[in-house]
Amino acid sequence: MITVTLGTIAYPFQRALSWVEELILQEVITEPLFVQYGASNICQLASHSLVTAVPFVELSDLQTQIEASRLVISHAGQGSTRMLADMGVAFVLVPRLAQYNEHIDDHQLLFAKSVEPVGVSHCLTLDALQNFVVHPPKKVQKRLFDSPHLAEHLIHAYP
């Protein structure tokens, strides 16, 4: 199973969903998908028999889905990234980008680049995502942040 989590902000993330749909159509993805889509339009995926989709999900239910997954495709939110790393699962980030009106700026891309040195993978193209679906990244082997120091890390990562 693959879990896709796009967060809960008010901006749709259609680019990520269209990539997932394309991978289904190309039969790169042939296994069940659990999709938490937030404010995105799920119509393009709703008809696929492999897809179970919900706009929002309780954290414990999301974690259950993640634990059952061989790969998680996630937006590059800092809380989600930290949770995935702490859970020790294979995941790849797809940062939301301002040029596609997926967020107000490119802080998710800056964040994804800042955690890359500790083993967190991200992708910016359909081809890169396809590669991660076929060959999931290694699990992150260290904690990204110590709880009270996230703000301090962000201040140093984004001078």
C-alpha positions in Angstrom: 0.0 0.0 0.0 1.0 3.6 -0.6 -0.2 6.5 1.5 -0.5 10.0 0.1 -0.9 12.8 2.6 -1.3 16.4 1.3 -2.0 18.2 4.6 -4.9 20.3 5.7 -4.2 23.9 4.5 -6.7 25.7 2.3 -4.6 25.4 -0.8 -5.3 22.6 -3.3 -2.4 20.4 -4.4 -3.6 19.2 -7.8 -0.1 18.7 -9.2 0.7 15.9 -6.7 -2.7 14.2 -7.3 -2.3 14.4 -11.1 1.2 12.7 -10.8 -0.3 9.9 -8.7 -3.1 9.5 -11.2 -0.6 9.4 -14.1 1.4 6.6 -12.2 -1.8 4.7 -11.8 -2.7 5.0 -15.5 0.9 4.0 -16.5 0.5 1.0 -14.1 3.5 2.0 -12.1 1.2 2.1 -9.1 -0.8 -1.2 -9.0 -1.4 -1.4 -5.3 -4.0 0.2 -2.9 -3.6 3.9 -2.2 -4.8 5.8 0.8 -5.1 9.5 0.0 -5.6 12.2 2.6 -6.3 15.2 0.2 -7.3 18.2 2.3 -8.6 21.0 0.1 -7.6 19.4 -3.1 -10.1 18.2 -5.7 -10.1 14.4 -5.6 -12.4 13.9 -8.6 -9.6 12.8 -10.9 -8.7 9.9 -8.6 -12.1 9.0 -7.1 -13.0 6.6 -9.9 -9.9 4.4 -9.5 -10.6 1.2 -7.6 -7.2 1.3 -5.9 -8.0 4.6 -4.2 -9.5 5.2 -0.8 -9.7 9.0 -0.2 -10.6 11.2 2.7 -10.2 15.0 3.0 -9.1 14.8 6.7 -8.2 12.0 9.1 -7.4 11.7 12.7 -3.7 11.5 13.4 -3.9 8.0 15.0 -5.8 6.7 11.9 -3.3 8.3 9.6 -0.4 6.7 11.5 -2.1 3.3 11.2 -2.3 3.8 7.4 1.3 4.9 7.3 2.5 1.9 9.3 0.8 -0.4 6.8 2.4 1.3 3.8 5.6 0.5 1.9 5.9 4.2 0.9 4.4 7.5 1.9 4.2 10.4 -0.5 3.8 13.6 1.5 3.6 17.3 1.2 6.7 18.9 2.7 5.1 20.2 5.9 7.5 20.3 8.8 5.1 18.5 11.2 4.4 15.7 8.7 8.0 15.3 7.8 9.1 15.0 11.4 6.3 12.5 12.2 7.3 10.3 9.2 11.0 10.4 10.1 10.2 9.6 13.8 8.0 6.7 12.6 10.9 5.2 10.7 9.0 4.7 7.4 10.0 5.1 3.8 8.7 8.4 2.5 9.3 11.1 -0.1 8.3 14.7 0.1 6.6 16.6 -2.7 7.0 20.3 -1.8 4.1 22.6 -2.5 5.2 25.4 -4.8 4.0 29.0 -5.0 4.2 29.1 -8.8 1.3 26.6 -8.9 -0.7 28.4 -6.2 -0.1 25.4 -3.9 1.1 27.7 -1.1 1.9 31.4 -0.5 5.7 30.9 -1.0 8.3 28.1 -1.5 9.1 27.5 2.2 8.3 23.8 1.7 10.9 23.5 -1.0 13.5 25.3 1.2 12.6 23.0 4.1 12.9 19.9 1.9 16.3 21.0 0.8 17.4 21.7 4.4 16.6 18.1 5.5 18.0 16.4 2.5 21.5 16.0 4.1 20.0 13.8 6.9 18.4 11.5 4.3 15.0 12.9 3.6 14.2 12.6 -0.1 12.1 15.0 -2.1 11.0 15.3 -5.8 10.0 18.0 -8.1 9.1 16.0 -11.2 6.8 13.1 -12.2 9.8 11.1 -13.3 11.5 11.5 -9.9 8.3 10.5 -8.1 8.0 7.4 -10.4 11.5 6.4 -9.4 10.7 6.7 -5.7 7.5 4.6 -6.2 9.5 1.9 -7.9 12.5 2.3 -5.6 11.4 3.7 -2.2 14.0 5.8 -0.4 15.8 4.5 2.6 14.2 5.2 6.0 15.6 8.2 7.8 18.0 6.9 10.5 18.0 9.9 12.8 15.6 12.3 14.4 15.2 15.5 12.5 14.6 17.8 15.5 14.5 17.6 19.3 11.0 18.7 20.4 11.6 22.1 21.8 14.2 23.1 19.3 12.2 23.1 16.0 11.9 26.9 15.9 15.7 27.2 16.6 16.5 24.9 13.7 14.2 26.8 11.4 15.9 30.1 12.3 19.3 28.6 11.4 18.0 26.8 8.3 16.3 29.9 6.8 18.6 32.8 7.7 
